[in-house]
Amino acid sequence: MISKANERILVVLDKLIKQGEDSVTTQILANNLDLSRSVTSHYLAELLADNRVMKIEGRPVRWALPRINKEKIFSFTNYIGARGSQSQNITQCEAAVRYPNGGLNLLITGESGVGKSYLAKNIVEFARKTTVITQKAPFIVLNCADYANNPELLSSVLFGYTQGAFTGATGEHRGLLKDADGGFLFLDEIHRLSGENQEKLFTFMDTGKFRPLGENVKDVSSRVRFIFATTEDPNKILLTTFTRRVPVSIHLSAFHERPLNERLDIVKSLFIAESHRSERTLEISPQVLARLVVFHSPGNIGKLKNIIKLTCARAFNEQYLKSTIMILGTHLPDIGINRREQLHFTTTITIDPHTVLALNEQVYGIREYLSERITADDSLQVIINQLHAFYRQYYQQLNQLCQRETLLYDEYKYYFDQIICQQFGIKVDASLITVLFKSYFDLDIIDKDIRQKSIDIVSQEIPRSWHVAQIFCKYLRSLNRQQRISQAVLVAIILSELVDEDIILKGLMVAHGKATATSIQSVVNQLCKNYVFDAIDMPIDTSIEKIIAVTNKLVKSVDTTNGFILLVDMGSLNQLYTAIKNNLTGELLVVNNLTTAIGLDIGLKIQQKLSFKQIAQAAQTDYKIQSRYYAGFSQNSNIIISCMSGLGISKKIKEVMLPYLPKTLSIITLDYALLQKNIQENDSGYFKETLFVMTTTNLTTDFAIPNINIYDILDKDGQQLFWQLFKHKIDDETFAALNTELLRFFSIEGVGERLSFLNPQVVIKEVETVIYKYENYYQLNLDGKVKLNLYMHIALMIERLMVGARNGGQPAIRLEQNKEMKEFFSVSQGIFQPISLKYNISVNDYELSLLYELFRYLF
């Protein structure tokens, strides 16, 4: 039932339109009704939801009465996204169908499987329901690809022919243009239409007349509405004279580009069809839905439809005697979904043979609301106030949306609770989450013209809220980059009233373990009742290089001018300190004993706005922090292993050696670039506890710390030196066992075992060819241990370059670009060209500098 207030608005709107206005603004209506603008807007939203008024987009928004009020009830009712991401396309379709004197021809573009044929059927159905064409009007479909190699045959199919027009034409044929008289002709894969046939068609579109093949005198008349479709760029494959006759062009997005709620509706609709077909109730597990909604394939919805058919067939085959079929993850074929792309759904969906896909009822959107109330010049506080007002005004409708979209709301709220409320300790009223959830569907809410300005405002005025919002939105995997920005801006605005933006110190927790740091962060932030600390977890199988990269990215994204406090667990202090210190703009305090108690103590001091100096002074006393700890990287007697081929090899050697060494002797793996840097800085304190250094190349003679080239242990003299370095630490028998293991490691078989995915037998032969070319060019005769070093280094280099990894930052080897080195670089590019082409890699200057370091002592 329509309310009296809404009836009054309709009467006044009708009166104003009869006075000569095509449409009126909300403010004009409000003035005539003697109501506030916000109340009038609320009633208009209700009328719009009931299809009683028509909204005309613009600034300001204007309102009119639909010419045929009931039309919207059945306009594209089964087309998913008609009131969402495809609303503009649908409006164009409606306009093309309704346009007087035969309507307008349409061109639908999009990837294979996006639903071009399905949209064409909906267009024709709309035309029938609006009586633009009769119920019995023809709808003829032709795929031009079927005749791509025979344009003459296609011409005869389209235009018909007379008897004797060509060999085999024993009678007359009307052609599809005549068969479609009074209705629609849908030509799919229109890019397969020859230029000559395009010319014939646009002549028909201009005149409504054509001549069958073999007819030279009499024209045939027909009234046909055209729908064309193609997967190609029409500007590249169609004649300009042809495209000018098709004024309406519609592009359908790929499945993965559609909003999440529409993708879910598409998946549900395909399961509904299978439920109808099998006459069984289907219970679809959340895991299945979570994988299918992130499906990304060139086949799009068409491919997805086949996958769902196969999934249902597998489940049906197992449970054909049951009235309810469970659709589980095990029934899905392999669709190549990365686990990190999956969503967190928790609700099982039940579909019975009588289920129909419920339409998304119109809920007044944040986009529409804000477009009437704010401009690009409004302050941040104005936007915040309007968002809160939006929630209060549309509370009931927002709750209905959340109830209807339970699956998506569960997903959204789960990450909101996990990241914002727990990890960052920000208490957000559940009612405000519904506002943000609504904006999840209004993904273009932030106008693209002011998107960058929005980022500039929030990043400067509310940087801490912006930081939290960005981290949260990373978990909304269904959004693209621009959509994430829009969502992050709104989340930051909502959070800005809850986050303490006056905290100037930055705190970070880093710890080993899958969730150790984030667990402590959650406790501390929740007890502080605000965002104080960030956290980075270091899973055991995660390399320190990756942790350093993540830490540096975070450090660069925040202002550290006023001080940075780093809390780490034992074992990660030195490497992190060394890696991040150059990216800090202020002072650094490192606490090397991360516990909940220490984190809370420092967190409360940060929250109380104590200065960096005060917190640092207290830390020196309370936590026994000594700066000399990170002047070197170990207080224990240690061995350093640093391989040019990367930290991965160093760590493998460490694993081999560790069982044979006393617990009092540590093994430290060090990035080769970092080792060279510290050698060049000649910092004796850095190596004061180092027993010796093992590398895969020879170090400079002025380096005071004992060192050995790992490959030297392959000969007698090298083994003797190795024993001299170890003899005070292990006995003869243990050394012999260690030596045997290292010899096995440094063998051709050992090289193969180090490769993660390259075929050892293939790559070793290719490396052998590379080494032979170097020997031939430089007239060298390399011994076994040098070759083995090169086998290991080059094989791992190829694999490393294939996956885009690097040995470190900028080259630590600072050599003059002399004639010899330039010649080596030039020769090497030629030698590696076959491998570069085969594996699609580029051997960069840094890798060549490492190879030169290995070779230059041999020239």
Secondary structure, DSSP 4 states (H G I P E B T S, - for coil): ---HHHHHHHHHHHHHHHTT-S-EEHHHHHHHHT--HHHHHHHHHHHHHTTSSEEE-SSS-EEE--SSTTGGGGSSTT-TTTTTTTHHHHHHHHHHHHSTTT---EEEE-STTSSHHHHHHHHHHHHHHTTSS-TT--EEEEEGGGGTT-HHHHHHHHH-B-TTSSTT--S-B--HHHHTTTSEEEEESGGGS-HHHHHHHHHHHHHSEE--BT-SS--EE---EEEEEESS-HHHHS-HHHHTT--EEEEPPPGGGS-HHHHHHHHHHHHHHHHHHHT-EEEE-HHHHHHHTT---TTHHHHHHHHHHHHHHHHHHHHTT-SEEEE-GGGS------GGG-----PPEEE-TT-----------HHHHHHHH--TTS-HHHHHHHHHHHHHHTHHHHHHHHHHTHHHHHHHHHHIIIIIIIIS-----HHHHHHHHHHTT-TT-S-TTTHHHHHHHHHHHSHHHHHHHHHHHTT-TTS-HHHHHHHHHHHHHHHTTTS-TT---EEEEEEEBSSHHHHHHHHHHHHHTS--EEEEEE-TTS-HHHHHHHHHHHHHHS--TT-EEEEE-TTSHHHHHHHHGGG-SS-EEEES---HHHHHHHHHHHHTT--HHHHHHHHHHHS---GGGGTSS-SS-EEEEE-TT-HHHHHHHHHHHGGGS-TTSEEEE--HHHHHHHHHHT-GGGGTTEEEEEESSPPPTT--S-EEEGGGGGSHHHHHHHHHHHTTTS-HHHHHHHHHHHHHHSSHHHHHHH-SSS-HHHHHHHHHHHHHHHHHHHT----HHHHHHHHHHHHHHHHHHHTT--SSSS-S------HHHHHHHHHHHHHHHHHHHHHT----HHHHHHHHHHHTTT-
